[in-house]
Amino acid sequence: MSTVNYSLKHKGVRLISSEDAWVKGKNGKRRFNPKYHFVGKIDTKLPNIIITASDKKKPKFKGNTYDLNSTAKSQIVEHFYDEKGKRNKKTVAYFGVEKK
């Protein structure tokens, strides 16, 4: 079982695109958007593995996609594939919770 609860209905974890996850700071460097608490990251280079999402730390294994519920899996498919079933150019997505 995964070390993080990815239940999208109960804990508020949802899939966040990389365009929303990254913002530019005043000095021009990119950093994670402070309005989200990031739980994990999924990359098409490692499609079945969910790793930690961090600006500075080395990524660590958090779980695999087999442990996700059907809502999370459908969000992943909708993010990485278009309506015709073809792969789009998106390569990274993040799991996160919006901060209050």
N, C-alpha and C positions, 0 to 999 in steps of 0.2 A: 504494500500500500504506500501511497505517496506520503511524504512528510508534511505536506501542506494540504489543507482542505480546499479544493478547487470547486466546491459546490457553489455555483454561480447564483443559485436562488437564495441561499441562506446567508452567506457571508458577504455578498456584494462584490465578489471577485468577477471581473469581466475582462474580455480581450481588448487591448488598447493598441492601435496601430502605431508604428514608429514615428509617423508625422505628429501625432498627439503626444507621444512619450518624450520627445526631445524638444528643448527650447534653447534659444541662443541667449547667453548672458550679456552683460554690459560690455565685457571685454571681447565678445565675439566667439567665445568657446561654447560648444554645445554641452548641455547638462540635462539630467533628467528633470522632467516637469515636476515642480514642488507640489502641485495640487493632487498628485497621485502617490500612493504607497505601492511600490512595485513588489510583487510576490515572485514572479518568475518570468522567464523568457523562452520563447520557442523560435528556433531558427530552421530554415529549410536545409541547411547543411547537416543538421542532426535532427531529422524530423520526428523521431519518436521520443526524444529526450527533452525534459524541461529543466533548465538550469537557472541559477539565481541571476537576478538583474541588478547590476551595481555599476556605478561610475568608476570606482577605484579598485575594488577587490577582484581577485581571480574568480571566475565562475565556478560554482559547485553544483553537483547533481542534486536536483530537488525531487524528481519523479519522472514517470513516463506518461505518455498520452493514453495508455491503456487504462490508467486509473481514473481518468476524467469521466464526468457524466456526459450524457448525450447532448445536453445544451452546450457545454464547452466544446465538444467535438464538432458540433454543427457550426459554431462561431469560427472555429479554425478553418473549416472547409470554406465558409463564406468569405473569409479574409483572404485566403490564398488562391481561390479559384473564381472565375467569372461565371456568368449565367449559363454559358455554353459548356462548362466543364473544363475549360482550358486554364492552364496556370497563368497567373498574371505576374508582374514584375516584383511584387512584394516578397521580401525574403525573411523579414523578422516581425514578430508580434510579441507583445508583452502582456502578462497577466497582472492586473493591479486593482486597487481599491481606491475610490475617490475619497480624499480627505475632506473632513467637514470644516 
